[in-house]
């Protein structure tokens, strides 16, 4: 599980992993400038896609996908147990990841928060 | 883009998943995100395209008609029609109250309809535009015989 927040003063999107996911992902926090965020989408289906090659983290199919994965040359950060709550945050070129795929408590609220914090 | 618009028109924003969009557009999920960034951004682009390719050309044609009565019937027959018929009305109901960018596009389309009726010398363009929208809604509410699945 992840807490996704927007820090408007610093202009940052922060993703803070909770509980043991911090260990599974080998990373507890990801920060990205809002200028590098293109959008957020609630996307339960993405969990059924190939994850690509694990670069650092944990992949137990059907249980947890957490950490850094590389697919088709793109670095993707995953922190998902329950696919139903997966949110995809797409980033721009130059960001540390192509996209973040994270599970949140309330995917709709996360999407609204992120979409409301970035210019179109 | 037109495949996405038709899908949004048929299933709405919430009812259309990224899986649905990958099937309809033939694009891989990664490419879809690469190109559009998010489902919302794809939705806004599809609605913009529906305005540019359907709504605005049809209102331009309606505005060039010689009298108000003809303009009104043409609008009832053609407004928000085409491959993504009903997309605008659905966007107005489902997304405009929650999304200011959708609300802007919907307002632009409604204003274009009013302006067209004004050009065709309608007596009370806002009122007649409202009547056209009401009639379009009633037409949309009829069950169709060929339901797509």
Interface residues (C-beta under 8 A of the other chain):
Chain A: X38 X39 X40 X41 X42 X43 X44 X45 X46 X49 X71 X72 X74 X88 X90 X98 X99 X111 X115 X120
Chain B: X17 X18 X19 X29 X30 X33 X34 X36 X37 X38 X39 X40 X41 X44 X101
